Amino acid sequence: QVQLVESGGGLVQPGGSLRLSCAASGIFISSYHMGWERQAPGKQRELVARISIDGFIEYTGSVKGRFTISRDNAMNTIYLQMNSLKPEDTAVYYCSARSSVGGRDYWGQGTQVIVSS
């Protein structure tokens, strides 16, 4: 059974930082393109950041320079370091694992991030 379990969300003041983690079981993340997506209330889910199997990284424009995605294949875990958080970063953040060979993709259950004073 494949599981992606996110952690690290919470309430933070504007300008603060959080580090999200996504621990995978049932798959080896080294074989997947990994990413973080988010969905704010009343909005569509959007891609925040992704890191390919070979380490190529992309960010959505609104988080460039503030967020950093990384992967630790040995720990089977990915991370999202979020700095200089803004109220508009408030959302449920989901970890994703996308197959590189046309197989099944997976998502976690999400972790809530609230940026508010």
Order of alpha helices (4+ residues) and beta strands (2+ residues): beta-beta-beta-beta-beta-beta-beta-beta-beta-beta-beta
